Amino acid sequence: MTIHNPKDEYVVLVNENDQEVGTMEKMAAHEKGVLHRAFSVFVYNSEGNVLLQRRADHKYHSPGLWANTCCSHPRPGEQLADAASRRLREEMGMACSLASPFSFIYRAELDQGLIEHELDHVFVGTCDIVPIPNPDEVSEWRYCSPSDIRAEMDQFPERFSSWFLICFDQTIGHISELIEAGQATS
């Protein structure tokens, strides 16, 4: 099992306008709660179901929680779209065209005394490929209808990552708009 050490990775620090202001070790940024750039990928299939992943139990934060298809941080100098595509391949073993309809800033207290303070760029795409998840990243996956996800989130919010709870409804609205416009298809 190849578990990446967050101390070996760097994140891009940004201001509230998404202008780069430096870099920092990923773990240090999460310990200090410094605003940094991130992304969340939501893949849905041709039936409109969203691909969820349950984070591996050994992840350094939010282990075992359900989240969107994949998420991470761009490396210093890496374009956001390239980073989102890279992580979709690394975590879920799949690729599709992605569009980025919106971003948001959030701050959340996590387990292990860590703080997520991110300017999160949301990417969406559609794909009917069966994922081949990396077990170092993902313990389970499932396609679920937005209404079933919403019902489960309402009943059991503790099963989901903090960022997923924050951006799910807005993302689903954008997915519907992109489907209608024909912009988020593979």
C-alpha positions in Angstrom: 0.0 0.0 0.0 1.4 3.4 -1.0 0.2 6.0 1.3 1.3 9.6 0.4 2.7 11.6 3.2 1.0 15.0 3.3 4.3 16.6 4.6 5.8 15.7 1.2 3.2 17.7 -0.7 2.7 21.4 -1.1 -0.5 23.5 -1.6 -0.9 26.8 -3.3 -1.9 29.6 -0.9 -4.4 32.1 -2.2 -6.3 35.2 -1.1 -10.1 35.4 -1.4 -9.8 36.5 -5.1 -7.9 33.2 -5.9 -4.6 35.1 -6.4 -1.5 33.1 -5.4 0.3 34.3 -2.4 2.7 31.5 -1.8 3.0 27.8 -1.1 3.0 25.7 2.1 3.4 22.1 3.1 -0.1 20.5 2.9 -0.2 19.3 6.4 1.0 22.7 7.8 -1.7 24.5 5.8 -4.3 22.1 7.3 -2.9 22.5 10.8 -2.9 26.3 10.6 -6.1 26.7 8.6 -4.5 28.8 5.9 -6.6 29.5 2.8 -5.4 27.4 -0.1 -6.6 26.3 -3.5 -8.4 23.0 -3.9 -10.8 21.3 -6.2 -13.7 18.8 -6.0 -14.8 16.6 -8.9 -18.3 15.4 -9.3 -18.9 12.7 -12.0 -22.4 11.7 -12.9 -23.5 9.0 -15.3 -26.0 9.2 -18.2 -28.8 8.4 -15.9 -28.0 11.5 -13.8 -26.6 9.5 -10.8 -23.6 11.0 -9.0 -20.5 8.9 -8.4 -19.6 8.9 -4.7 -16.5 7.5 -3.0 -16.0 6.5 0.6 -12.5 7.8 1.7 -10.1 5.1 2.7 -9.9 4.4 6.4 -6.3 5.4 6.7 -6.6 8.9 5.1 -5.1 11.6 7.3 -8.4 13.4 7.7 -12.1 12.5 7.2 -11.3 8.7 6.9 -14.3 6.5 6.0 -16.6 9.4 5.1 -18.5 9.6 1.8 -17.5 12.4 -0.5 -17.7 13.4 -4.1 -16.0 11.5 -6.9 -12.6 12.8 -6.0 -10.9 15.9 -4.6 -7.5 17.3 -3.9 -5.2 20.3 -4.4 -3.3 21.4 -7.5 0.4 21.2 -7.2 2.4 24.5 -7.4 2.5 25.4 -11.1 -0.2 22.9 -12.1 -3.3 24.1 -13.9 -6.6 23.3 -12.0 -8.1 21.4 -14.9 -5.0 19.3 -15.2 -5.0 18.6 -11.5 -8.6 17.6 -11.5 -8.1 15.2 -14.4 -4.9 13.8 -12.8 -6.7 13.0 -9.5 -9.7 11.5 -11.2 -7.3 9.0 -12.9 -5.2 8.5 -9.7 -8.2 8.0 -7.3 -10.9 6.5 -9.5 -9.0 5.1 -12.5 -11.1 6.9 -15.0 -11.2 10.0 -17.3 -13.8 12.3 -18.7 -14.2 15.8 -19.9 -14.7 18.2 -17.0 -16.2 21.7 -16.7 -15.8 24.0 -13.7 -19.1 25.9 -13.1 -18.2 27.6 -9.8 -16.0 27.8 -6.8 -16.6 28.6 -3.1 -14.6 29.3 0.0 -15.2 27.3 3.2 -13.6 26.7 6.5 -14.3 23.6 8.5 -12.8 22.0 11.7 -11.9 18.4 11.0 -10.8 15.4 12.9 -7.2 15.1 14.1 -7.2 18.9 15.0 -7.0 19.9 11.3 -8.7 22.7 9.6 -9.9 22.9 6.0 -9.8 26.5 4.7 -10.1 26.2 1.0 -11.0 28.0 -2.1 -12.6 25.0 -3.7 -13.1 24.9 -7.5 -15.9 22.4 -8.4 -15.5 20.4 -11.6 -18.3 18.3 -13.1 -18.4 15.7 -15.9 -20.4 12.8 -17.1 -19.1 9.3 -17.7 -20.5 5.8 -17.9 -17.1 4.1 -17.3 -16.9 1.8 -14.4 -14.3 3.2 -12.0 -11.3 1.3 -10.9 -10.6 3.0 -7.6 -7.2 3.1 -6.0 -7.5 1.3 -2.6 -5.0 3.7 -1.1 -7.6 6.5 -1.6 -11.0 4.9 -1.8 -12.6 2.0 0.2 -16.0 2.0 -1.6 -17.8 3.7 -4.4 -21.4 3.9 -5.6 -23.6 5.8 -8.1 -26.6 7.4 -6.3 -29.4 9.6 -7.4 -29.2 13.2 -6.1 -32.5 12.7 -4.2 -31.2 9.6 -2.5 -28.0 11.4 -1.5 -29.9 14.4 -0.2 -32.2 12.0 1.9 -29.1 10.2 3.3 -27.4 13.5 4.1 -30.4 14.8 5.9 -30.7 11.6 8.0 -27.0 10.8 8.5 -24.9 13.9 7.9 -22.0 12.4 9.9 -21.4 9.9 7.1 -20.3 12.7 4.7 -17.2 14.9 4.4 -17.6 18.6 5.5 -17.0 20.0 2.0 -19.5 17.6 0.4 -22.2 18.7 2.8 -21.4 22.4 1.9 -21.4 22.2 -1.9 -23.7 19.3 -2.8 -26.9 21.2 -3.5 -25.2 24.0 -5.5 -23.3 21.4 -7.5 -26.4 19.4 -8.3 -28.0 22.7 -9.6 -25.0 23.3 -11.9 -25.0 19.7 -13.1 -28.6 20.1 -14.2 -27.8 23.4 -16.0 -24.8 21.8 -17.8 -26.8 18.8 -18.9 -29.4 21.1 -20.4 -26.7 23.1 -22.1 -24.9 19.9 -23.3 -21.7 21.1 -21.8 -20.8 18.3 -19.4 -20.8 15.3 -21.5 -18.0 12.9 -22.3 
